[in-house]
């Protein structure tokens, strides 16, 4: 089904892009293939040194729903997404990293749940750099603040956010897992997160990315518990050890285990 009626809500898709030449074409094509057609794609090039902007510009010329913006300097993912929020016109805002891929019916199936939630998310597949399927991460039908402390089931390329909940809310720039802090803030404010439990996106694991640095990711998750969320050392240890896998967008579905967990008496 291709929905084009202007009565349907506009979805603004924010795609930060930095040196994404090998993958950005596939990401954009996955947006063009959506069965839900009322969207705008905002591609924000963050100072790429390869052909990322050139590829994006070619797509911009081919479809008026696609717009390319170039950051005046490298801002990083958090500030780039925040700039996208300011540019977005839609009632719903989606995020898609330039190396990830959406399945054709992602937007349509998630928006079918729009009356039930403020944050819509979905299950996703993990793929390698060549696109080979590795495994699936299946999400629960809903999550909340306490559940997200134990298992992060939201990721940037799977969420849809109701625009109205973003007033005064932006990705923080001072944390390693800025996306995880952002999700926790939204859930702590009481916004409802509802999932389509089908696999509707592919999350690409790229060598050398932040998601490949397991020990540093675990350390910084601990810092979020203690310094941002102000959890006691005992609750921090409990939620860390009960967490089956670190699944926020920047953690990329990697199992961290507890080897990097600071011990009580040696708090960070």
HELIX and SHEET records of a PDB file:
HELIX    1   1 UNK A   24  UNK A   32  1                                   9    
HELIX    2   2 UNK A   52  UNK A   62  1                                  11    
HELIX    3   3 UNK A   77  UNK A   87  1                                  11    
HELIX    4   4 UNK A  106  UNK A  111  1                                   6    
HELIX    5   5 UNK A  114  UNK A  116  5                                   3    
HELIX    6   6 UNK A  145  UNK A  150  1                                   6    
HELIX    7   7 UNK A  163  UNK A  166  5                                   4    
HELIX    8   8 UNK A  178  UNK A  188  1                                  11    
HELIX    9   9 UNK A  210  UNK A  212  5                                   3    
HELIX   10  10 UNK A  214  UNK A  223  1                                  10    
HELIX   11  11 UNK A  224  UNK A  228  3                                   5    
HELIX   12  12 UNK A  233  UNK A  242  1                                  10    
SHEET    1   A 7 UNK A  66  UNK A  70  0                                        
SHEET    2   A 7 UNK A  39  UNK A  45  1                                        
SHEET    3   A 7 UNK A  11  UNK A  17  1                                        
SHEET    4   A 7 UNK A  92  UNK A  95  1                                        
SHEET    5   A 7 UNK A 160  UNK A 162 -1                                        
SHEET    6   A 7 UNK A 119  UNK A 127 -1                                        
SHEET    7   A 7 UNK A 133  UNK A 137 -1                                        
SHEET    1   B 8 UNK A  66  UNK A  70  0                                        
SHEET    2   B 8 UNK A  39  UNK A  45  1                                        
SHEET    3   B 8 UNK A  11  UNK A  17  1                                        
SHEET    4   B 8 UNK A  92  UNK A  95  1                                        
SHEET    5   B 8 UNK A 160  UNK A 162 -1                                        
SHEET    6   B 8 UNK A 119  UNK A 127 -1                                        
SHEET    7   B 8 UNK A 193  UNK A 204  1                                        
SHEET    8   B 8 UNK A 101  UNK A 102 -1                                        
SHEET    1   C 8 UNK A  66  UNK A  70  0                                        
SHEET    2   C 8 UNK A  39  UNK A  45  1                                        
SHEET    3   C 8 UNK A  11  UNK A  17  1                                        
SHEET    4   C 8 UNK A  92  UNK A  95  1                                        
SHEET    5   C 8 UNK A 160  UNK A 162 -1                                        
SHEET    6   C 8 UNK A 119  UNK A 127 -1                                        
SHEET    7   C 8 UNK A 193  UNK A 204  1                                        
SHEET    8   C 8 UNK A 142  UNK A 143 -1                                        
END                                                                             
